[in-house]
Amino acid sequence: MKILITGGAGFIGSHVVRLFVNKYPNYTIHNLDKLTYAGNLANLKDIETKSNYRFIKGDIVDATFINTLFAEEQYNAVIHLAAESHVDRSITNPLEFVMTNVIGTVNLLNAAKTLYKKENTTFSRFYHVSTDEVYGALGDTGMFTEETAYDPHSPYSASKASSDHFVRAYHDTYGLPAVISNCSNNYGPNHFPEKLIPLCINNIKHNRPLPIYGKGENVRDWLFIEDHARAIDIVFHKAALGSTYNIGGHNEWTNIDVIRLLCRVMDKKLGRPEGTNEKLITFVKDRAGHDLRYAIDATKLKNDLGWVPSVTFEEGLDKTVDWYLANEAWLDNVTSGNYAHYYEAQYTKR
């Protein structure tokens, strides 16, 4: 089987690529990535010489490139992870999110449809990986299920909701064999430090302020990246065509409690007196349209396909901190250059 994984040099994508390359040596895995600021081939150094792995640099927004690639390679399946994924950036530049998340997805769908419509087709699955943010926000109770109506509140979530709808439309209209999953907040090794947890790990290490939006009362369900990669593996191989699955970590935390726990963990890891790092917490002006609470009900995934998360949030956070402290060169490399200018504009001047 020849599988195209888009966005495979990014955070989630690199973990999925590594899992598939190592677990399925009989598969040929092509990793297509534009290598924007968040795409980093250093994430995949351990597999770059594997005989069943190939990296391809390219942009899914380029329809001619995508059509040519599919015609030449005759893929059997696609796992689509390429996306602009940071809410703050979508507020600053929504059109970039429309181009990648909507137009890019439709380009892939068109190319996949062409393969699927060929006589004696071998194309069997288009797996679109999405987010729980398409559902909008919850109150103090309740959880998102696969039946929850879409209600996106940010340009990012609107672009992902649109791409989800296009995938379903191509399944319903053209019969394209497709599946979708919507996941909660991911965390773990190789996460680009614009996101809350790696941002604060890096700032704690350098004794910098920890910027927390509003009062830190927003609630998120946290999913360890290796658990998410396992879920993607299972959904790809076992989910019925046309189905949707929610993937969640069963770890609801307010943002301020996440950072307080992280401060305590890093007090111990760095040998600092208890409470030292918590003094770095700084509340900044809240993000526009900031959803109060997300929570995923992953019961369907458990009942149908047998997946459950393997680590608690405390265990996963401990593993995550250990990785960042052991990989200072990786962190220093990705926090240089353009990221420094973005960070100043997004947080320092609020």
Number of C-alpha atoms within 10 A of each C-alpha: 13 18 21 25 25 27 30 32 30 28 22 23 26 25 22 25 26 21 17 22 21 14 11 13 13 13 15 19 26 22 22 23 25 20 17 12 13 20 20 21 15 12 21 18 10 9 16 16 10 12 12 18 19 16 17 15 12 17 19 26 19 15 17 11 14 20 18 12 15 17 14 9 12 19 24 20 23 24 26 22 25 27 24 21 18 14 22 18 17 20 16 11 13 18 14 16 25 22 18 23 28 22 20 21 26 20 20 23 22 16 21 27 19 16 23 23 14 10 7 8 12 16 23 18 22 27 25 25 23 25 21 27 27 23 22 21 21 15 12 11 8 12 15 21 20 18 8 11 11 17 14 21 18 21 23 29 26 24 27 29 22 19 23 24 14 17 24 21 14 18 19 13 9 12 15 26 23 27 24 25 23 24 24 25 22 22 24 22 22 26 22 22 19 18 15 17 22 21 17 24 22 20 17 22 15 9 14 15 18 24 22 20 19 15 14 19 15 17 23 23 22 25 26 26 24 21 21 25 20 19 26 25 17 15 23 22 11 11 21 13 18 18 14 24 25 23 31 29 27 20 20 18 19 16 18 19 14 20 23 16 15 21 24 17 19 23 19 11 13 12 9 12 10 13 12 14 25 19 12 17 18 15 16 17 13 13 14 11 12 16 18 16 22 26 29 25 20 23 18 16 21 16 10 13 16 11 20 19 20 14 16 15 21 14 11 21 22 17 14 22 21 15 14 20 17 11 13 12 10 15 18 10 9 18 18 10 10 10 16 11 11 13 15 11 11 15 15 11 9 13
